[in-house]
Amino acid sequence: MTDKVITYLEYPANPVTYSVEKFLQSGYVGVGWNDLLTEMFEKLFQAGWDGRLLQLKQKFGTLRVYLYQSSDTLWDITNEYENRSSFVCEDCGGVPAEIRNIFGVLYTKCADCI
């Protein structure tokens, strides 16, 4: 997947193009979710995704993925990984993890990373 490119359109006037590896290092979400994201990107590209990403973030303790291009198949893939993120620690990738309220903010953390 080293030849795949992600164009991040969070600010449409200034899109940023990344290799998948560079995107994972960019810090948009915790490094514990990098394995999930790698799998998800691979499935998305296999399903015909063009690599344009509107936004990727952590919200209410889970991963949120917004693609520029949409289809039922692509939505199903992102939805699967958003759901899976609620069981994977966003800091270390440890399983099991759970959504925790830490000072009023929701995070997915394992017992070791609280």
Secondary structure, 3 states (H helix, E strand, C coil): CCCCEEEECCCCCCCEEEEHHHHHHCCCCCHHHHHHHHHHHHHHHHCCCCCEEEEEEEECCEEEEEECCCCHHHHHHHHHHHHHHHHCCCCCCCCCCEEEEECCEEEEECHHHC
